[in-house]
């Protein structure tokens, strides 16, 4: 069951919810931007950015929508 990897967020996948989950991108440049934007640090080394696993997701509540 996907849960979000954003710090402080407790969203979980639910059929009754409109929350959607997205994988962290594989593209190196885009991935780095996402990780930096999350401002999540390593638990064992607070001076180093967190590195997501294959299973980590982020929910749509953490995205800013752009009006075009």
PDB file of N, CA, C and O in Angstrom, chain B, residues numbered from 101:
ATOM      1  N   UNK B 101       0.848  -1.177   0.000  1.00  0.00           N
ATOM      2  CA  UNK B 101       0.000   0.000   0.000  1.00  0.00           C
ATOM      3  C   UNK B 101       0.892   1.238   0.000  1.00  0.00           C
ATOM      4  O   UNK B 101       1.640   1.456   0.953  1.00  0.00           O
ATOM      5  N   UNK B 102       0.824   2.049  -1.052  1.00  0.00           N
ATOM      6  CA  UNK B 102       1.669   3.252  -1.100  1.00  0.00           C
ATOM      7  C   UNK B 102       1.334   4.260  -0.010  1.00  0.00           C
ATOM      8  O   UNK B 102       0.173   4.501   0.319  1.00  0.00           O
ATOM      9  N   UNK B 103       2.384   4.828   0.527  1.00  0.00           N
ATOM     10  CA  UNK B 103       2.269   5.967   1.432  1.00  0.00           C
ATOM     11  C   UNK B 103       3.251   7.010   0.912  1.00  0.00           C
ATOM     12  O   UNK B 103       4.175   6.690   0.164  1.00  0.00           O
ATOM     13  N   UNK B 104       3.046   8.229   1.306  1.00  0.00           N
ATOM     14  CA  UNK B 104       3.914   9.295   0.817  1.00  0.00           C
ATOM     15  C   UNK B 104       5.216   9.353   1.606  1.00  0.00           C
ATOM     16  O   UNK B 104       5.253   9.036   2.795  1.00  0.00           O
ATOM     17  N   UNK B 105       6.275   9.762   0.928  1.00  0.00           N
ATOM     18  CA  UNK B 105       7.586   9.875   1.583  1.00  0.00           C
ATOM     19  C   UNK B 105       7.899  11.316   1.962  1.00  0.00           C
ATOM     20  O   UNK B 105       9.008  11.609   2.409  1.00  0.00           O
ATOM     21  N   UNK B 106       6.943  12.213   1.791  1.00  0.00           N
ATOM     22  CA  UNK B 106       7.156  13.616   2.150  1.00  0.00           C
ATOM     23  C   UNK B 106       7.182  13.752   3.673  1.00  0.00           C
ATOM     24  O   UNK B 106       6.347  13.161   4.358  1.00  0.00           O
ATOM     25  N   UNK B 107       8.118  14.512   4.201  1.00  0.00           N
ATOM     26  CA  UNK B 107       8.215  14.674   5.656  1.00  0.00           C
ATOM     27  C   UNK B 107       6.914  15.200   6.262  1.00  0.00           C
ATOM     28  O   UNK B 107       6.362  16.199   5.800  1.00  0.00           O
ATOM     29  N   UNK B 108       6.438  14.519   7.293  1.00  0.00           N
ATOM     30  CA  UNK B 108       5.246  14.962   8.010  1.00  0.00           C
ATOM     31  C   UNK B 108       3.927  14.581   7.369  1.00  0.00           C
ATOM     32  O   UNK B 108       2.879  14.818   7.970  1.00  0.00           O
ATOM     33  N   UNK B 109       3.926  14.005   6.185  1.00  0.00           N
ATOM     34  CA  UNK B 109       2.686  13.651   5.498  1.00  0.00           C
ATOM     35  C   UNK B 109       2.284  12.224   5.868  1.00  0.00           C
ATOM     36  O   UNK B 109       3.130  11.332   5.927  1.00  0.00           O
ATOM     37  N   UNK B 110       1.004  12.015   6.113  1.00  0.00           N
ATOM     38  CA  UNK B 110       0.516  10.692   6.511  1.00  0.00           C
ATOM     39  C   UNK B 110      -0.482  10.106   5.518  1.00  0.00           C
ATOM     40  O   UNK B 110      -1.213   9.176   5.859  1.00  0.00           O
ATOM     41  N   UNK B 111      -0.525  10.629   4.305  1.00  0.00           N
ATOM     42  CA  UNK B 111      -1.469  10.132   3.302  1.00  0.00           C
ATOM     43  C   UNK B 111      -1.174   8.679   2.942  1.00  0.00           C
ATOM     44  O   UNK B 111      -0.019   8.257   2.879  1.00  0.00           O
ATOM     45  N   UNK B 112      -2.247   7.926   2.707  1.00  0.00           N
ATOM     46  CA  UNK B 112      -2.149   6.540   2.277  1.00  0.00           C
ATOM     47  C   UNK B 112      -3.113   6.331   1.110  1.00  0.00           C
ATOM     48  O   UNK B 112      -4.083   7.072   0.952  1.00  0.00           O
ATOM     49  N   UNK B 113      -2.836   5.326   0.309  1.00  0.00           N
ATOM     50  CA  UNK B 113      -3.710   4.986  -0.805  1.00  0.00           C
ATOM     51  C   UNK B 113      -5.040   4.498  -0.256  1.00  0.00           C
ATOM     52  O   UNK B 113      -5.078   3.640   0.627  1.00  0.00           O
ATOM     53  N   UNK B 114      -6.125   5.041  -0.777  1.00  0.00           N
ATOM     54  CA  UNK B 114      -7.458   4.660  -0.346  1.00  0.00           C
ATOM     55  C   UNK B 114      -8.407   4.804  -1.530  1.00  0.00           C
ATOM     56  O   UNK B 114      -8.317   5.769  -2.288  1.00  0.00           O
ATOM     57  N   UNK B 115      -9.312   3.849  -1.687  1.00  0.00           N
ATOM     58  CA  UNK B 115     -10.281   3.910  -2.782  1.00  0.00           C
ATOM     59  C   UNK B 115     -11.244   5.084  -2.616  1.00  0.00           C
ATOM     60  O   UNK B 115     -11.802   5.573  -3.598  1.00  0.00           O
ATOM     61  N   UNK B 116     -11.437   5.531  -1.387  1.00  0.00           N
ATOM     62  CA  UNK B 116     -12.376   6.625  -1.129  1.00  0.00           C
ATOM     63  C   UNK B 116     -11.714   8.001  -1.179  1.00  0.00           C
ATOM     64  O   UNK B 116     -12.355   9.008  -0.878  1.00  0.00           O
ATOM     65  N   UNK B 117     -10.447   8.049  -1.553  1.00  0.00           N
ATOM     66  CA  UNK B 117      -9.707   9.303  -1.572  1.00  0.00           C
ATOM     67  C   UNK B 117      -9.303   9.679  -2.995  1.00  0.00           C
ATOM     68  O   UNK B 117      -9.110   8.807  -3.842  1.00  0.00           O
ATOM     69  N   UNK B 118      -9.177  10.960  -3.249  1.00  0.00           N
ATOM     70  CA  UNK B 118      -8.734  11.447  -4.556  1.00  0.00           C
ATOM     71  C   UNK B 118      -7.223  11.650  -4.596  1.00  0.00           C
ATOM     72  O   UNK B 118      -6.702  12.197  -5.568  1.00  0.00           O
ATOM     73  N   UNK B 119      -6.526  11.226  -3.574  1.00  0.00           N
ATOM     74  CA  UNK B 119      -5.078  11.390  -3.506  1.00  0.00           C
ATOM     75  C   UNK B 119      -4.421  10.405  -4.470  1.00  0.00           C
ATOM     76  O   UNK B 119      -4.751   9.219  -4.488  1.00  0.00           O
ATOM     77  N   UNK B 120      -3.491  10.917  -5.268  1.00  0.00           N
ATOM     78  CA  UNK B 120      -2.736  10.091  -6.210  1.00  0.00           C
ATOM     79  C   UNK B 120      -1.279  10.081  -5.787  1.00  0.00           C
ATOM     80  O   UNK B 120      -0.786  11.038  -5.190  1.00  0.00           O
ATOM     81  N   UNK B 121      -0.592   8.985  -6.103  1.00  0.00           N
ATOM     82  CA  UNK B 121       0.811   8.819  -5.721  1.00  0.00           C
ATOM     83  C   UNK B 121       1.692   8.705  -6.951  1.00  0.00           C
ATOM     84  O   UNK B 121       1.320   8.076  -7.942  1.00  0.00           O
ATOM     85  N   UNK B 122       2.879   9.327  -6.876  1.00  0.00           N
ATOM     86  CA  UNK B 122       3.806   9.346  -8.002  1.00  0.00           C
ATOM     87  C   UNK B 122       5.172   8.849  -7.552  1.00  0.00           C
ATOM     88  O   UNK B 122       5.619   9.140  -6.442  1.00  0.00           O
ATOM     89  N   UNK B 123       5.825   8.096  -8.426  1.00  0.00           N
ATOM     90  CA  UNK B 123       7.188   7.652  -8.152  1.00  0.00           C
ATOM     91  C   UNK B 123       8.140   8.827  -8.332  1.00  0.00           C
ATOM     92  O   UNK B 123       7.867   9.761  -9.086  1.00  0.00           O
ATOM     93  N   UNK B 124       9.254   8.759  -7.626  1.00  0.00           N
ATOM     94  CA  UNK B 124      10.314   9.744  -7.811  1.00  0.00           C
ATOM     95  C   UNK B 124      10.914   9.467  -9.196  1.00  0.00           C
ATOM     96  O   UNK B 124      11.197   8.312  -9.512  1.00  0.00           O
ATOM     97  N   UNK B 125      11.111  10.485 -10.020  1.00  0.00           N
ATOM     98  CA  UNK B 125      11.614  10.262 -11.388  1.00  0.00           C
ATOM     99  C   UNK B 125      12.961   9.552 -11.429  1.00  0.00           C
ATOM    100  O   UNK B 125      13.772   9.687 -10.513  1.00  0.00           O
ATOM    101  N   UNK B 126      13.194   8.797 -12.497  1.00  0.00           N
ATOM    102  CA  UNK B 126      14.482   8.123 -12.705  1.00  0.00           C
ATOM    103  C   UNK B 126      15.499   9.054 -13.345  1.00  0.00           C
ATOM    104  O   UNK B 126      16.701   8.911 -13.121  1.00  0.00           O
ATOM    105  N   UNK B 127      15.022  10.012 -14.144  1.00  0.00           N
ATOM    106  CA  UNK B 127      15.909  10.972 -14.795  1.00  0.00           C
ATOM    107  C   UNK B 127      16.694  11.726 -13.722  1.00  0.00           C
ATOM    108  O   UNK B 127      16.105  12.311 -12.813  1.00  0.00           O
ATOM    109  N   UNK B 128      18.022  11.711 -13.828  1.00  0.00           N
ATOM    110  CA  UNK B 128      18.886  12.253 -12.770  1.00  0.00           C
ATOM    111  C   UNK B 128      18.606  13.710 -12.426  1.00  0.00           C
ATOM    112  O   UNK B 128      18.511  14.058 -11.249  1.00  0.00           O
ATOM    113  N   UNK B 129      18.474  14.566 -13.435  1.00  0.00           N
ATOM    114  CA  UNK B 129      18.256  15.998 -13.183  1.00  0.00           C
ATOM    115  C   UNK B 129      16.911  16.242 -12.507  1.00  0.00           C
ATOM    116  O   UNK B 129      16.824  16.988 -11.531  1.00  0.00           O
ATOM    117  N   UNK B 130      15.873  15.613 -13.028  1.00  0.00           N
ATOM    118  CA  UNK B 130      14.530  15.795 -12.477  1.00  0.00           C
ATOM    119  C   UNK B 130      14.443  15.201 -11.071  1.00  0.00           C
ATOM    120  O   UNK B 130      13.840  15.793 -10.176  1.00  0.00           O
ATOM    121  N   UNK B 131      15.050  14.027 -10.887  1.00  0.00           N
ATOM    122  CA  UNK B 131      15.069  13.357  -9.583  1.00  0.00           C
ATOM    123  C   UNK B 131      15.714  14.254  -8.530  1.00  0.00           C
ATOM    124  O   UNK B 131      15.191  14.410  -7.426  1.00  0.00           O
ATOM    125  N   UNK B 132      16.856  14.839  -8.887  1.00  0.00           N
ATOM    126  CA  UNK B 132      17.569  15.707  -7.955  1.00  0.00           C
ATOM    127  C   UNK B 132      16.704  16.909  -7.559  1.00  0.00           C
ATOM    128  O   UNK B 132      16.677  17.289  -6.388  1.00  0.00           O
ATOM    129  N   UNK B 133      16.003  17.505  -8.518  1.00  0.00           N
ATOM    130  CA  UNK B 133      15.127  18.643  -8.220  1.00  0.00           C
ATOM    131  C   UNK B 133      14.026  18.249  -7.239  1.00  0.00           C
ATOM    132  O   UNK B 133      13.718  18.997  -6.311  1.00  0.00           O
ATOM    133  N   UNK B 134      13.437  17.075  -7.449  1.00  0.00           N
ATOM    134  CA  UNK B 134      12.377  16.604  -6.552  1.00  0.00           C
ATOM    135  C   UNK B 134      12.923  16.416  -5.141  1.00  0.00           C
ATOM    136  O   UNK B 134      12.308  16.854  -4.169  1.00  0.00           O
ATOM    137  N   UNK B 135      14.083  15.760  -5.029  1.00  0.00           N
ATOM    138  CA  UNK B 135      14.663  15.475  -3.713  1.00  0.00           C
ATOM    139  C   UNK B 135      15.014  16.773  -2.984  1.00  0.00           C
ATOM    140  O   UNK B 135      14.745  16.902  -1.789  1.00  0.00           O
ATOM    141  N   UNK B 136      15.601  17.716  -3.681  1.00  0.00           N
ATOM    142  CA  UNK B 136      15.944  19.007  -3.081  1.00  0.00           C
ATOM    143  C   UNK B 136      14.679  19.739  -2.629  1.00  0.00           C
ATOM    144  O   UNK B 136      14.655  20.330  -1.549  1.00  0.00           O
ATOM    145  N   UNK B 137      13.626  19.700  -3.455  1.00  0.00           N
ATOM    146  CA  UNK B 137      12.368  20.382  -3.121  1.00  0.00           C
ATOM    147  C   UNK B 137      11.696  19.789  -1.889  1.00  0.00           C
ATOM    148  O   UNK B 137      11.002  20.490  -1.153  1.00  0.00           O
ATOM    149  N   UNK B 138      11.906  18.495  -1.670  1.00  0.00           N
ATOM    150  CA  UNK B 138      11.298  17.838  -0.505  1.00  0.00           C
ATOM    151  C   UNK B 138      11.969  18.245   0.804  1.00  0.00           C
ATOM    152  O   UNK B 138      11.357  18.145   1.868  1.00  0.00           O
ATOM    153  N   UNK B 139      13.212  18.701   0.739  1.00  0.00           N
ATOM    154  CA  UNK B 139      13.954  19.141   1.929  1.00  0.00           C
ATOM    155  C   UNK B 139      13.996  18.059   3.005  1.00  0.00           C
ATOM    156  O   UNK B 139      13.857  18.335   4.196  1.00  0.00           O
ATOM    157  N   UNK B 140      14.190  16.824   2.552  1.00  0.00           N
ATOM    158  CA  UNK B 140      14.291  15.696   3.483  1.00  0.00           C
ATOM    159  C   UNK B 140      15.751  15.269   3.558  1.00  0.00           C
ATOM    160  O   UNK B 140      16.414  15.110   2.533  1.00  0.00           O
ATOM    161  N   UNK B 141      16.244  15.085   4.780  1.00  0.00           N
ATOM    162  CA  UNK B 141      17.644  14.730   4.996  1.00  0.00           C
ATOM    163  C   UNK B 141      17.740  13.286   5.489  1.00  0.00           C
ATOM    164  O   UNK B 141      16.757  12.710   5.955  1.00  0.00           O
ATOM    165  N   UNK B 142      18.951  12.710   5.379  1.00  0.00           N
ATOM    166  CA  UNK B 142      19.211  11.357   5.875  1.00  0.00           C
ATOM    167  C   UNK B 142      18.997  11.333   7.386  1.00  0.00           C
ATOM    168  O   UNK B 142      19.390  12.265   8.087  1.00  0.00           O
ATOM    169  N   UNK B 143      18.380  10.277   7.882  1.00  0.00           N
ATOM    170  CA  UNK B 143      18.145  10.158   9.324  1.00  0.00           C
ATOM    171  C   UNK B 143      19.462  10.018  10.090  1.00  0.00           C
ATOM    172  O   UNK B 143      19.614  10.569  11.180  1.00  0.00           O
ATOM    173  N   UNK B 144      20.403   9.284   9.518  1.00  0.00           N
ATOM    174  CA  UNK B 144      21.669   9.052  10.203  1.00  0.00           C
ATOM    175  C   UNK B 144      22.732  10.106   9.894  1.00  0.00           C
ATOM    176  O   UNK B 144      23.787  10.121  10.526  1.00  0.00           O
ATOM    177  N   UNK B 145      22.463  10.990   8.927  1.00  0.00           N
ATOM    178  CA  UNK B 145      23.405  12.052   8.577  1.00  0.00           C
ATOM    179  C   UNK B 145      22.608  13.285   8.143  1.00  0.00           C
ATOM    180  O   UNK B 145      22.331  13.443   6.954  1.00  0.00           O
ATOM    181  N   UNK B 146      22.237  14.155   9.075  1.00  0.00           N
ATOM    182  CA  UNK B 146      21.388  15.303   8.762  1.00  0.00           C
ATOM    183  C   UNK B 146      22.011  16.332   7.819  1.00  0.00           C
ATOM    184  O   UNK B 146      21.346  17.296   7.440  1.00  0.00           O
ATOM    185  N   UNK B 147      23.269  16.145   7.435  1.00  0.00           N
ATOM    186  CA  UNK B 147      23.910  17.052   6.479  1.00  0.00           C
ATOM    187  C   UNK B 147      23.837  16.535   5.048  1.00  0.00           C
ATOM    188  O   UNK B 147      24.333  17.186   4.129  1.00  0.00           O
ATOM    189  N   UNK B 148      23.224  15.374   4.853  1.00  0.00           N
ATOM    190  CA  UNK B 148      23.156  14.759   3.530  1.00  0.00           C
ATOM    191  C   UNK B 148      21.696  14.567   3.115  1.00  0.00           C
ATOM    192  O   UNK B 148      20.860  14.155   3.919  1.00  0.00           O
ATOM    193  N   UNK B 149      21.402  14.876   1.831  1.00  0.00           N
ATOM    194  CA  UNK B 149      20.044  14.703   1.331  1.00  0.00           C
ATOM    195  C   UNK B 149      19.639  13.240   1.354  1.00  0.00           C
ATOM    196  O   UNK B 149      20.460  12.346   1.147  1.00  0.00           O
ATOM    197  N   UNK B 150      18.360  13.016   1.609  1.00  0.00           N
ATOM    198  CA  UNK B 150      17.750  11.694   1.613  1.00  0.00           C
ATOM    199  C   UNK B 150      17.777  11.123   0.202  1.00  0.00           C
ATOM    200  O   UNK B 150      17.649  11.865  -0.771  1.00  0.00           O
ATOM    201  N   UNK B 151      17.941   9.820   0.088  1.00  0.00           N
ATOM    202  CA  UNK B 151      17.928   9.133  -1.203  1.00  0.00           C
ATOM    203  C   UNK B 151      16.753   8.160  -1.217  1.00  0.00           C
ATOM    204  O   UNK B 151      16.751   7.192  -0.457  1.00  0.00           O
ATOM    205  N   UNK B 152      15.749   8.402  -2.072  1.00  0.00           N
ATOM    206  CA  UNK B 152      14.565   7.542  -2.093  1.00  0.00           C
ATOM    207  C   UNK B 152      14.849   6.155  -2.648  1.00  0.00           C
ATOM    208  O   UNK B 152      15.766   5.962  -3.446  1.00  0.00           O
ATOM    209  N   UNK B 153      14.048   5.198  -2.211  1.00  0.00           N
ATOM    210  CA  UNK B 153      14.130   3.838  -2.740  1.00  0.00           C
ATOM    211  C   UNK B 153      13.152   3.699  -3.905  1.00  0.00           C
ATOM    212  O   UNK B 153      12.382   4.616  -4.190  1.00  0.00           O
ATOM    213  N   UNK B 154      13.185   2.578  -4.555  1.00  0.00           N
ATOM    214  CA  UNK B 154      12.284   2.296  -5.676  1.00  0.00           C
ATOM    215  C   UNK B 154      10.820   2.379  -5.235  1.00  0.00           C
ATOM    216  O   UNK B 154       9.959   2.765  -6.027  1.00  0.00           O
ATOM    217  N   UNK B 155      10.534   2.027  -4.002  1.00  0.00           N
ATOM    218  CA  UNK B 155       9.159   1.950  -3.515  1.00  0.00           C
ATOM    219  C   UNK B 155       8.609   3.277  -3.003  1.00  0.00           C
ATOM    220  O   UNK B 155       7.404   3.386  -2.778  1.00  0.00           O
ATOM    221  N   UNK B 156       9.438   4.267  -2.817  1.00  0.00           N
ATOM    222  CA  UNK B 156       8.974   5.554  -2.286  1.00  0.00           C
ATOM    223  C   UNK B 156       8.104   6.293  -3.294  1.00  0.00           C
ATOM    224  O   UNK B 156       8.357   6.269  -4.499  1.00  0.00           O
ATOM    225  N   UNK B 157       7.076   6.948  -2.772  1.00  0.00           N
ATOM    226  CA  UNK B 157       6.137   7.719  -3.594  1.00  0.00           C
ATOM    227  C   UNK B 157       5.903   9.073  -2.926  1.00  0.00           C
ATOM    228  O   UNK B 157       6.187   9.259  -1.743  1.00  0.00           O
ATOM    229  N   UNK B 158       5.380  10.010  -3.714  1.00  0.00           N
ATOM    230  CA  UNK B 158       4.959  11.296  -3.159  1.00  0.00           C
ATOM    231  C   UNK B 158       3.540  11.555  -3.648  1.00  0.00           C
ATOM    232  O   UNK B 158       3.225  11.311  -4.812  1.00  0.00           O
ATOM    233  N   UNK B 159       2.701  12.040  -2.771  1.00  0.00           N
ATOM    234  CA  UNK B 159       1.293  12.235  -3.154  1.00  0.00           C
ATOM    235  C   UNK B 159       1.097  13.595  -3.827  1.00  0.00           C
ATOM    236  O   UNK B 159       1.909  14.509  -3.681  1.00  0.00           O
ATOM    237  N   UNK B 160       0.016  13.692  -4.552  1.00  0.00           N
ATOM    238  CA  UNK B 160      -0.269  14.901  -5.326  1.00  0.00           C
ATOM    239  C   UNK B 160      -0.512  16.135  -4.459  1.00  0.00           C
ATOM    240  O   UNK B 160      -0.533  17.252  -4.975  1.00  0.00           O
ATOM    241  N   UNK B 161      -0.693  15.954  -3.169  1.00  0.00           N
ATOM    242  CA  UNK B 161      -0.915  17.106  -2.288  1.00  0.00           C
ATOM    243  C   UNK B 161       0.330  17.968  -2.133  1.00  0.00           C
ATOM    244  O   UNK B 161       0.260  19.077  -1.605  1.00  0.00           O
ATOM    245  N   UNK B 162       1.475  17.455  -2.594  1.00  0.00           N
ATOM    246  CA  UNK B 162       2.737  18.187  -2.442  1.00  0.00           C
ATOM    247  C   UNK B 162       3.197  18.845  -3.737  1.00  0.00           C
ATOM    248  O   UNK B 162       4.344  19.279  -3.845  1.00  0.00           O
ATOM    249  N   UNK B 163       2.307  18.919  -4.713  1.00  0.00           N
ATOM    250  CA  UNK B 163       2.641  19.553  -5.975  1.00  0.00           C
ATOM    251  C   UNK B 163       1.895  20.878  -6.093  1.00  0.00           C
ATOM    252  O   UNK B 163       0.775  21.020  -5.603  1.00  0.00           O
ATOM    253  N   UNK B 164       2.525  21.834  -6.742  1.00  0.00           N
ATOM    254  CA  UNK B 164       1.909  23.127  -7.005  1.00  0.00           C
ATOM    255  C   UNK B 164       1.367  23.086  -8.427  1.00  0.00           C
ATOM    256  O   UNK B 164       2.110  22.832  -9.375  1.00  0.00           O
ATOM    257  N   UNK B 165       0.068  23.336  -8.573  1.00  0.00           N
ATOM    258  CA  UNK B 165      -0.491  23.320  -9.927  1.00  0.00           C
ATOM    259  C   UNK B 165      -0.259  24.664 -10.596  1.00  0.00           C
ATOM    260  O   UNK B 165      -0.356  25.713  -9.959  1.00  0.00           O
ATOM    261  N   UNK B 166       0.046  24.620 -11.877  1.00  0.00           N
ATOM    262  CA  UNK B 166       0.250  25.838 -12.662  1.00  0.00           C
ATOM    263  C   UNK B 166      -0.933  26.059 -13.567  1.00  0.00           C
ATOM    264  O   UNK B 166      -1.344  25.151 -14.289  1.00  0.00           O
ATOM    265  N   UNK B 167      -1.477  27.233 -13.539  1.00  0.00           N
ATOM    266  CA  UNK B 167      -2.567  27.592 -14.455  1.00  0.00           C
ATOM    267  C   UNK B 167      -1.932  28.039 -15.770  1.00  0.00           C
ATOM    268  O   UNK B 167      -1.041  28.888 -15.795  1.00  0.00           O
ATOM    269  N   UNK B 168      -2.408  27.453 -16.844  1.00  0.00           N
ATOM    270  CA  UNK B 168      -1.851  27.834 -18.157  1.00  0.00           C
ATOM    271  C   UNK B 168      -2.816  28.650 -18.945  1.00  0.00           C
ATOM    272  O   UNK B 168      -2.511  29.053 -20.068  1.00  0.00           O
TER     273      UNK B 168
END
